[in-house]
């Protein structure tokens, strides 16, 4: 069987050879230099030809071999060798030898970026550099070196990164580049390595080719951005024809009429690990996470996490599903027939504790299940900042309230702390500490002790005790986790039932205590319920409901300005952030509100039926409770109860409360007005 011939001048060419060897396919690979041969993996099925060839030499080589296909995997900048290969194949065809030609395209750059100078040729780049001052890092390779050395104003400022081959070093010396200007290293180079070189040699300008993903282009750009150096990019020639790596492999399979099988294909897929790194310092990594990071091919995560990770892996600052999933799909497509990749996605703290890990895990699991990503998926936990701070101060956290206010506003935080002797808080930074101090001071909890853990695990770590007032005055930005000790914590009541006298009332009508309690019970509230309190009055029902659970959201809808003012005062008095006051008439005021699961109607302004129709349109599964005192409302309620097509499971209770009042030495029962309580569910349309 005839063989495949690969002209390799890129990473893709070498990878194609490795793939074919693993699939036990005989082939020959041509490399230009001795160093190109050194980096190839030796294999008994692979023949290697080393040395540059012109068109005539390529023709002789083809004549002496038994090749039925040539894969041109040379560098896109190496136009001459591509022209020679194509011309040689035409000459072979003239003498009756037909050999197929396949061009392997390199993965290019998706789009050009602002702040980078793009130039068409090396000569144009030289001209641009002549008008600059400062050291230059040249990463275009040794072949183009002579073009830059013609200018004495540039030559002495050059630091040249070339392959550690005899040929490259000879070209540098030939051009008069001194030893200290030569950086002879084999890539790939990480962003961190590029950054280190830029800082070490005080580079002001970076010159690179637009060489694509395998050429480490993006890592150079990232390093330049971090260090603030100016980038000059020699544009990559357009390749209108050619095939991607997977397409080339498919073409070769079609030509040979056989499916290539490799161990890596049988082995499976990409390995994705979501790893918790603790507070951030390397000393806080678990051994399992440390090992995974050390073995990683690719590291993803927030930039501050990547900076501390000790790994030779490629690093990309992606930490959201919208960034990560397309990236993984892309690299899997590019490396479909290559060795498996180990991808580690980093999360601060513990993956199971107020972490973005769960949402990403669910999104990745969906992609894997649907076959969009072929991968295994697992989670490695880390140490949470709460556990770390608790160890620093000798406190337990199994009996403490633990909340996160990182990037969000926690509802009713003052009420939560007021009823908890111990509270741990994960924060976003110093502003959260300032607001915490202000919140506790305003709530009359100035005697609470706050322990702040600043930059936990890092060298600048400080664990300090503060008063709420001192927290308000704190200025130093950084990562904070804090502990609030409240020696005067009040036991939180498990049932609703605020006495009427505790509400600020004035002259506004109010649903009385016993009526409130029965009405709220009839609502059958559940965790996370959203409640409309329509005709809220003083807000007594809204306040009672909101106080049952911090996870409830209540919208108090009221048109009377005096009543609206009272609701706001009661909201502030009872320290409830989960009550929203809507100054409007119903049902108009319901437009634009989050969909309610429950509604209480205490006042309706003679528009009960209209309000119910609107509620049913908002949520046909809503639970509703209506209170009626006047004969008009009772009559209107009777009419609604007859609408079997609208409501179901209706329940009507007539409740009259008498209260004992002291008259001299006696207690006399004084009756309140009777109230009708009607509860029902809407019948789905």
SULBEL-V949291 format. One record per residue. RES is the residue in three letters. PHI is phi in whole degrees, 0 to 359 (none if undefined). NEAR is the number of other ideal C-beta (glycine too) atoms within 8 Angstrom. Layout:
res=RES phi=PHI near=NEAR
res=RES phi=PHI near=NEAR
This chain:
res=UNK phi=none near=4
res=UNK phi=292 near=6
res=UNK phi=258 near=11
res=UNK phi=263 near=13
res=UNK phi=246 near=14
res=UNK phi=245 near=14
res=UNK phi=266 near=13
res=UNK phi=254 near=14
res=UNK phi=217 near=12
res=UNK phi=222 near=12
res=UNK phi=300 near=7
res=UNK phi=299 near=12
res=UNK phi=297 near=16
res=UNK phi=295 near=12
res=UNK phi=295 near=10
res=UNK phi=297 near=16
res=UNK phi=298 near=15
res=UNK phi=296 near=10
res=UNK phi=295 near=13
res=UNK phi=297 near=14
res=UNK phi=297 near=13
res=UNK phi=293 near=9
res=UNK phi=276 near=9
res=UNK phi=62 near=5
res=UNK phi=251 near=11
res=UNK phi=297 near=7
res=UNK phi=196 near=14
res=UNK phi=239 near=13
res=UNK phi=234 near=15
res=UNK phi=253 near=13
res=UNK phi=235 near=12
res=UNK phi=280 near=9
res=UNK phi=237 near=11
res=UNK phi=297 near=9
res=UNK phi=294 near=12
res=UNK phi=301 near=12
res=UNK phi=284 near=10
res=UNK phi=298 near=7
res=UNK phi=282 near=7
res=UNK phi=283 near=12
res=UNK phi=281 near=7
res=UNK phi=288 near=4
res=UNK phi=207 near=7
res=UNK phi=296 near=3
res=UNK phi=267 near=9
res=UNK phi=245 near=15
res=UNK phi=260 near=6
res=UNK phi=243 near=10
res=UNK phi=247 near=9
res=UNK phi=247 near=10
res=UNK phi=135 near=5
res=UNK phi=284 near=5
res=UNK phi=227 near=8
res=UNK phi=271 near=7
res=UNK phi=299 near=9
res=UNK phi=297 near=7
res=UNK phi=293 near=8
res=UNK phi=296 near=12
res=UNK phi=300 near=11
res=UNK phi=297 near=8
res=UNK phi=297 near=11
res=UNK phi=293 near=15
res=UNK phi=295 near=8
res=UNK phi=280 near=5
res=UNK phi=259 near=9
res=UNK phi=240 near=5
res=UNK phi=250 near=12
res=UNK phi=248 near=9
res=UNK phi=208 near=13
res=UNK phi=245 near=14
res=UNK phi=255 near=14
res=UNK phi=269 near=12
res=UNK phi=247 near=12
res=UNK phi=283 near=13
res=UNK phi=293 near=8
res=UNK phi=301 near=11
res=UNK phi=279 near=9
res=UNK phi=274 near=9
res=UNK phi=296 near=7
res=UNK phi=296 near=6
res=UNK phi=293 near=11
res=UNK phi=297 near=11
res=UNK phi=299 near=8
res=UNK phi=295 near=12
res=UNK phi=297 near=14
res=UNK phi=296 near=10
res=UNK phi=293 near=9
res=UNK phi=297 near=13
res=UNK phi=294 near=12
res=UNK phi=293 near=8
res=UNK phi=296 near=10
res=UNK phi=295 near=13
res=UNK phi=294 near=10
res=UNK phi=296 near=6
res=UNK phi=260 near=6
res=UNK phi=89 near=5
res=UNK phi=251 near=8
res=UNK phi=261 near=6
res=UNK phi=234 near=12
res=UNK phi=290 near=8
res=UNK phi=238 near=10
res=UNK phi=234 near=13
res=UNK phi=260 near=10
res=UNK phi=270 near=15
res=UNK phi=277 near=10
res=UNK phi=275 near=13
res=UNK phi=294 near=9
res=UNK phi=269 near=10
res=UNK phi=265 near=10
res=UNK phi=297 near=3
res=UNK phi=203 near=4
res=UNK phi=276 near=5
res=UNK phi=249 near=6
res=UNK phi=289 near=3
res=UNK phi=84 near=4
res=UNK phi=241 near=10
res=UNK phi=269 near=8
res=UNK phi=258 near=8
res=UNK phi=230 near=11
res=UNK phi=281 near=6
res=UNK phi=224 near=7
res=UNK phi=296 near=10
res=UNK phi=298 near=7
res=UNK phi=294 near=9
res=UNK phi=292 near=13
res=UNK phi=302 near=13
res=UNK phi=298 near=8
res=UNK phi=292 near=11
res=UNK phi=289 near=14
res=UNK phi=297 near=9
res=UNK phi=266 near=5
res=UNK phi=241 near=10
res=UNK phi=228 near=3
res=UNK phi=112 near=9
res=UNK phi=291 near=10
res=UNK phi=238 near=15
res=UNK phi=261 near=14
res=UNK phi=260 near=11
res=UNK phi=241 near=10
res=UNK phi=271 near=9
res=UNK phi=101 near=10
res=UNK phi=283 near=11
res=UNK phi=294 near=5
res=UNK phi=271 near=9
res=UNK phi=301 near=15
res=UNK phi=299 near=8
res=UNK phi=292 near=9
res=UNK phi=272 near=16
res=UNK phi=279 near=12
res=UNK phi=293 near=6
res=UNK phi=260 near=10
res=UNK phi=294 near=5
res=UNK phi=290 near=7
res=UNK phi=256 near=13
res=UNK phi=307 near=12
res=UNK phi=285 near=6
res=UNK phi=263 near=8
res=UNK phi=280 near=12
res=UNK phi=237 near=12
res=UNK phi=254 near=12
res=UNK phi=261 near=10
res=UNK phi=228 near=15
res=UNK phi=292 near=11
res=UNK phi=279 near=9
res=UNK phi=245 near=11
res=UNK phi=300 near=7
res=UNK phi=299 near=10
res=UNK phi=296 near=14
res=UNK phi=295 near=12
res=UNK phi=298 near=8
res=UNK phi=296 near=13
res=UNK phi=296 near=14
res=UNK phi=296 near=8
res=UNK phi=300 near=6
res=UNK phi=271 near=10
res=UNK phi=81 near=7
res=UNK phi=280 near=12
res=UNK phi=283 near=6
res=UNK phi=306 near=4
res=UNK phi=291 near=4
res=UNK phi=269 near=9
res=UNK phi=258 near=11
res=UNK phi=246 near=9
res=UNK phi=265 near=9
res=UNK phi=215 near=8
res=UNK phi=259 near=5
res=UNK phi=284 near=5
res=UNK phi=282 near=7
res=UNK phi=251 near=9
res=UNK phi=281 near=11
res=UNK phi=302 near=10
res=UNK phi=296 near=9
res=UNK phi=295 near=9
res=UNK phi=300 near=15
res=UNK phi=297 near=11
res=UNK phi=297 near=8
res=UNK phi=295 near=13
res=UNK phi=300 near=14
res=UNK phi=287 near=9
res=UNK phi=300 near=6
res=UNK phi=259 near=10
res=UNK phi=51 near=7
res=UNK phi=286 near=15
res=UNK phi=252 near=10
res=UNK phi=225 near=14
res=UNK phi=247 near=15
res=UNK phi=247 near=14
res=UNK phi=215 near=13
res=UNK phi=273 near=12
res=UNK phi=279 near=12
res=UNK phi=265 near=13
res=UNK phi=88 near=12
res=UNK phi=299 near=9
res=UNK phi=295 near=11
res=UNK phi=281 near=9
res=UNK phi=72 near=11
res=UNK phi=301 near=13
res=UNK phi=295 near=8
res=UNK phi=296 near=14
res=UNK phi=293 near=14
res=UNK phi=297 near=11
res=UNK phi=299 near=10
res=UNK phi=295 near=14
res=UNK phi=296 near=14
res=UNK phi=296 near=7
res=UNK phi=295 near=8
res=UNK phi=262 near=10
res=UNK phi=79 near=5
res=UNK phi=278 near=11
res=UNK phi=278 near=9
res=UNK phi=248 near=14
res=UNK phi=249 near=14
res=UNK phi=245 near=11
res=UNK phi=275 near=15
res=UNK phi=300 near=8
res=UNK phi=282 near=12
res=UNK phi=300 near=7
res=UNK phi=291 near=4
res=UNK phi=247 near=10
res=UNK phi=286 near=4
res=UNK phi=243 near=4
res=UNK phi=134 near=8
res=UNK phi=229 near=9
res=UNK phi=286 near=8
res=UNK phi=302 near=14
res=UNK phi=299 near=10
res=UNK phi=294 near=8
res=UNK phi=299 near=13
res=UNK phi=299 near=13
res=UNK phi=294 near=8
res=UNK phi=300 near=10
res=UNK phi=295 near=15
res=UNK phi=298 near=11
res=UNK phi=296 near=7
res=UNK phi=295 near=9
res=UNK phi=271 near=8
res=UNK phi=53 near=5
res=UNK phi=207 near=5
res=UNK phi=270 near=4
res=UNK phi=285 near=12
res=UNK phi=240 near=6
res=UNK phi=237 near=10
res=UNK phi=300 near=6
res=UNK phi=294 near=9
res=UNK phi=294 near=7
res=UNK phi=291 near=7
res=UNK phi=301 near=6
res=UNK phi=128 near=6
res=UNK phi=234 near=7
res=UNK phi=298 near=13
res=UNK phi=252 near=10
res=UNK phi=248 near=13
res=UNK phi=235 near=13
res=UNK phi=265 near=14
res=UNK phi=238 near=15
res=UNK phi=274 near=18
res=UNK phi=253 near=15
res=UNK phi=72 near=17
res=UNK phi=289 near=13
res=UNK phi=138 near=12
res=UNK phi=287 near=9
res=UNK phi=301 near=8
res=UNK phi=292 near=5
res=UNK phi=264 near=12
res=UNK phi=289 near=11
res=UNK phi=288 near=10
res=UNK phi=300 near=6
res=UNK phi=295 near=7
res=UNK phi=291 near=13
res=UNK phi=301 near=10
res=UNK phi=295 near=8
res=UNK phi=297 near=13
res=UNK phi=295 near=16
res=UNK phi=296 near=8
res=UNK phi=266 near=6
res=UNK phi=292 near=12
res=UNK phi=271 near=7
res=UNK phi=222 near=13
res=UNK phi=243 near=15
res=UNK phi=237 near=14
res=UNK phi=156 near=13
res=UNK phi=298 near=9
res=UNK phi=302 near=7
res=UNK phi=295 near=7
res=UNK phi=285 near=13
res=UNK phi=295 near=13
res=UNK phi=297 near=7
res=UNK phi=267 near=10
res=UNK phi=282 near=14
res=UNK phi=270 near=6
res=UNK phi=200 near=9
res=UNK phi=271 near=3
res=UNK phi=292 near=12
res=UNK phi=292 near=9
res=UNK phi=237 near=13
res=UNK phi=225 near=9
res=UNK phi=280 near=9
res=UNK phi=251 near=9
res=UNK phi=219 near=12
res=UNK phi=248 near=8
res=UNK phi=303 near=9
res=UNK phi=296 near=6
res=UNK phi=268 near=9
res=UNK phi=288 near=14
res=UNK phi=297 near=13
res=UNK phi=299 near=8
res=UNK phi=297 near=11
res=UNK phi=296 near=15
res=UNK phi=298 near=11
res=UNK phi=293 near=8
res=UNK phi=291 near=10
res=UNK phi=290 near=13
res=UNK phi=295 near=8
res=UNK phi=291 near=11
res=UNK phi=249 near=10
res=UNK phi=305 near=9
res=UNK phi=248 near=10
res=UNK phi=255 near=8
res=UNK phi=296 near=5
res=UNK phi=298 near=9
res=UNK phi=252 near=11
res=UNK phi=254 near=12
res=UNK phi=252 near=15
res=UNK phi=249 near=13
res=UNK phi=250 near=13
res=UNK phi=268 near=15
res=UNK phi=229 near=16
res=UNK phi=287 near=12
res=UNK phi=64 near=16
res=UNK phi=256 near=12
res=UNK phi=296 near=15
res=UNK phi=255 near=9
res=UNK phi=225 near=8
res=UNK phi=47 near=6
res=UNK phi=238 near=12
res=UNK phi=282 near=8
res=UNK phi=299 near=12
res=UNK phi=297 near=9
res=UNK phi=293 near=8
res=UNK phi=292 near=13
res=UNK phi=302 near=11
res=UNK phi=296 near=8
res=UNK phi=293 near=10
res=UNK phi=293 near=16
res=UNK phi=300 near=9
res=UNK phi=296 near=8
res=UNK phi=298 near=12
res=UNK phi=291 near=12
res=UNK phi=299 near=6
res=UNK phi=278 near=6
res=UNK phi=81 near=6
res=UNK phi=286 near=7
res=UNK phi=232 near=13
res=UNK phi=261 near=8
res=UNK phi=197 near=13
res=UNK phi=265 near=8
res=UNK phi=220 near=10
res=UNK phi=210 near=7
res=UNK phi=238 near=11
res=UNK phi=245 near=13
res=UNK phi=286 near=8
res=UNK phi=232 near=17
res=UNK phi=261 near=11
res=UNK phi=283 near=10
res=UNK phi=294 near=13
res=UNK phi=293 near=12
res=UNK phi=298 near=10
res=UNK phi=293 near=16
res=UNK phi=296 near=16
res=UNK phi=302 near=13
res=UNK phi=290 near=7
res=UNK phi=292 near=9
res=UNK phi=251 near=9
res=UNK phi=71 near=5
res=UNK phi=250 near=8
res=UNK phi=268 near=6
res=UNK phi=235 near=11
res=UNK phi=289 near=4
res=UNK phi=250 near=5
res=UNK phi=249 near=13
res=UNK phi=279 near=9
res=UNK phi=233 near=8
res=UNK phi=224 near=11
res=UNK phi=243 near=8
res=UNK phi=244 near=13
res=UNK phi=285 near=9
res=UNK phi=73 near=3
res=UNK phi=206 near=6
res=UNK phi=262 near=5
res=UNK phi=273 near=9
res=UNK phi=291 near=8
res=UNK phi=57 near=11
res=UNK phi=298 near=12
res=UNK phi=299 near=12
res=UNK phi=297 near=12
res=UNK phi=297 near=13
res=UNK phi=292 near=15
res=UNK phi=300 near=12
res=UNK phi=257 near=9
res=UNK phi=233 near=11
res=UNK phi=295 near=7
res=UNK phi=225 near=13
res=UNK phi=221 near=13
res=UNK phi=256 near=16
res=UNK phi=230 near=14
res=UNK phi=266 near=12
res=UNK phi=241 near=12
res=UNK phi=270 near=7
res=UNK phi=158 near=10
res=UNK phi=295 near=11
res=UNK phi=297 near=7
res=UNK phi=294 near=13
res=UNK phi=293 near=15
res=UNK phi=300 near=12
res=UNK phi=292 near=8
res=UNK phi=298 near=17
res=UNK phi=299 near=18
res=UNK phi=295 near=10
res=UNK phi=298 near=10
res=UNK phi=292 near=16
res=UNK phi=296 near=11
res=UNK phi=295 near=7
res=UNK phi=272 near=10
res=UNK phi=75 near=4
res=UNK phi=247 near=13
res=UNK phi=291 near=9
res=UNK phi=272 near=6
res=UNK phi=294 near=12
res=UNK phi=258 near=10
res=UNK phi=245 near=18
res=UNK phi=250 near=14
res=UNK phi=259 near=14
res=UNK phi=256 near=15
res=UNK phi=259 near=13
res=UNK phi=49 near=9
res=UNK phi=304 near=13
res=UNK phi=85 near=11
res=UNK phi=273 near=9
res=UNK phi=300 near=3
res=UNK phi=273 near=7
res=UNK phi=305 near=10
res=UNK phi=219 near=8
res=UNK phi=245 near=10
res=UNK phi=227 near=7
res=UNK phi=266 near=5
res=UNK phi=219 near=12
res=UNK phi=270 near=9
res=UNK phi=305 near=15
res=UNK phi=296 near=9
res=UNK phi=294 near=10
res=UNK phi=295 near=15
res=UNK phi=296 near=10
res=UNK phi=265 near=8
res=UNK phi=293 near=12
res=UNK phi=242 near=5
res=UNK phi=289 near=6
res=UNK phi=282 near=5
res=UNK phi=157 near=9
res=UNK phi=270 near=10
res=UNK phi=234 near=12
res=UNK phi=236 near=15
res=UNK phi=224 near=14
res=UNK phi=236 near=16
res=UNK phi=247 near=15
res=UNK phi=254 near=10
res=UNK phi=244 near=13
res=UNK phi=291 near=8
res=UNK phi=249 near=6
res=UNK phi=300 near=9
res=UNK phi=263 near=6
res=UNK phi=292 near=5
res=UNK phi=279 near=5
res=UNK phi=290 near=6
res=UNK phi=274 near=3
res=UNK phi=245 near=4
res=UNK phi=282 near=11
res=UNK phi=138 near=8
res=UNK phi=277 near=12
res=UNK phi=296 near=6
res=UNK phi=304 near=10
res=UNK phi=294 near=4
res=UNK phi=280 near=5
res=UNK phi=275 near=12
res=UNK phi=280 near=8
res=UNK phi=239 near=9
res=UNK phi=59 near=7
res=UNK phi=258 near=4
res=UNK phi=278 near=11
res=UNK phi=301 near=5
res=UNK phi=220 near=10
res=UNK phi=292 near=10
res=UNK phi=287 near=10
res=UNK phi=307 near=9
res=UNK phi=294 near=8
res=UNK phi=294 near=13
res=UNK phi=302 near=13
res=UNK phi=294 near=11
res=UNK phi=294 near=11
res=UNK phi=298 near=14
res=UNK phi=294 near=14
res=UNK phi=299 near=7
res=UNK phi=292 near=11
res=UNK phi=291 near=13
res=UNK phi=54 near=7
res=UNK phi=294 near=11
res=UNK phi=233 near=6
res=UNK phi=305 near=5
res=UNK phi=77 near=6
res=UNK phi=296 near=10
res=UNK phi=245 near=13
res=UNK phi=238 near=17
res=UNK phi=263 near=13
res=UNK phi=254 near=16
res=UNK phi=266 near=14
res=UNK phi=71 near=12
res=UNK phi=290 near=16
res=UNK phi=64 near=15
res=UNK phi=281 near=15
res=UNK phi=87 near=18
res=UNK phi=298 near=14
res=UNK phi=291 near=14
res=UNK phi=301 near=15
res=UNK phi=294 near=15
res=UNK phi=300 near=14
res=UNK phi=295 near=16
res=UNK phi=298 near=12
res=UNK phi=283 near=10
res=UNK phi=293 near=9
res=UNK phi=208 near=6
res=UNK phi=290 near=8
res=UNK phi=273 near=7
res=UNK phi=276 near=14
res=UNK phi=240 near=9
res=UNK phi=238 near=13
res=UNK phi=244 near=15
res=UNK phi=270 near=13
res=UNK phi=258 near=13
res=UNK phi=210 near=15
res=UNK phi=263 near=8
res=UNK phi=284 near=7
res=UNK phi=298 near=6
res=UNK phi=297 near=9
res=UNK phi=294 near=13
res=UNK phi=302 near=11
res=UNK phi=298 near=8
res=UNK phi=294 near=15
res=UNK phi=301 near=17
res=UNK phi=296 near=9
res=UNK phi=293 near=9
res=UNK phi=292 near=14
res=UNK phi=301 near=12
res=UNK phi=292 near=7
res=UNK phi=299 near=7
res=UNK phi=267 near=11
res=UNK phi=56 near=10
res=UNK phi=242 near=11
res=UNK phi=271 near=8
res=UNK phi=267 near=11
res=UNK phi=245 near=14
res=UNK phi=247 near=7
res=UNK phi=268 near=12
res=UNK phi=243 near=10
res=UNK phi=274 near=8
res=UNK phi=190 near=9
res=UNK phi=274 near=6
res=UNK phi=265 near=15
res=UNK phi=269 near=11
res=UNK phi=303 near=7
res=UNK phi=290 near=12
res=UNK phi=278 near=13
res=UNK phi=298 near=6
res=UNK phi=87 near=3
res=UNK phi=280 near=10
res=UNK phi=303 near=6
res=UNK phi=298 near=7
res=UNK phi=277 near=14
res=UNK phi=260 near=11
res=UNK phi=218 near=15
res=UNK phi=217 near=13
res=UNK phi=244 near=17
res=UNK phi=246 near=13
res=UNK phi=262 near=11
res=UNK phi=219 near=9
res=UNK phi=229 near=12
res=UNK phi=59 near=8
res=UNK phi=75 near=6
res=UNK phi=237 near=9
res=UNK phi=301 near=13
res=UNK phi=298 near=9
res=UNK phi=298 near=8
res=UNK phi=295 near=13
res=UNK phi=295 near=11
res=UNK phi=300 near=9
res=UNK phi=294 near=11
res=UNK phi=298 near=16
res=UNK phi=294 near=12
res=UNK phi=291 near=6
res=UNK phi=293 near=9
res=UNK phi=207 near=10
res=UNK phi=292 near=8
res=UNK phi=252 near=7
res=UNK phi=287 near=14
res=UNK phi=262 near=11
res=UNK phi=232 near=15
res=UNK phi=234 near=14
res=UNK phi=240 near=12
res=UNK phi=256 near=14
res=UNK phi=227 near=11
res=UNK phi=242 near=8
res=UNK phi=281 near=6
res=UNK phi=298 near=5
res=UNK phi=298 near=7
res=UNK phi=292 near=12
res=UNK phi=297 near=10
res=UNK phi=296 near=8
res=UNK phi=295 near=12
res=UNK phi=294 near=14
res=UNK phi=300 near=8
res=UNK phi=294 near=9
res=UNK phi=292 near=13
res=UNK phi=297 near=11
res=UNK phi=278 near=6
res=UNK phi=273 near=8
res=UNK phi=295 near=7
res=UNK phi=281 near=4
res=UNK phi=249 near=9
res=UNK phi=234 near=13
res=UNK phi=213 near=8
res=UNK phi=51 near=6
res=UNK phi=287 near=9
res=UNK phi=217 near=8
res=UNK phi=238 near=10
res=UNK phi=235 near=10
res=UNK phi=255 near=8
res=UNK phi=236 near=11
res=UNK phi=232 near=9
res=UNK phi=248 near=9
res=UNK phi=243 near=8
res=UNK phi=242 near=7
res=UNK phi=280 near=8
res=UNK phi=233 near=8
res=UNK phi=283 near=7
res=UNK phi=231 near=6
res=UNK phi=68 near=4
res=UNK phi=267 near=2
res=UNK phi=246 near=6
res=UNK phi=243 near=7
res=UNK phi=251 near=8
res=UNK phi=278 near=8
res=UNK phi=243 near=8
res=UNK phi=274 near=7
res=UNK phi=265 near=10
res=UNK phi=298 near=6
res=UNK phi=293 near=8
res=UNK phi=234 near=13
res=UNK phi=265 near=14
res=UNK phi=245 near=15
res=UNK phi=244 near=15
res=UNK phi=237 near=13
res=UNK phi=196 near=12
res=UNK phi=250 near=10
res=UNK phi=285 near=14
res=UNK phi=275 near=9
res=UNK phi=297 near=5
res=UNK phi=285 near=4
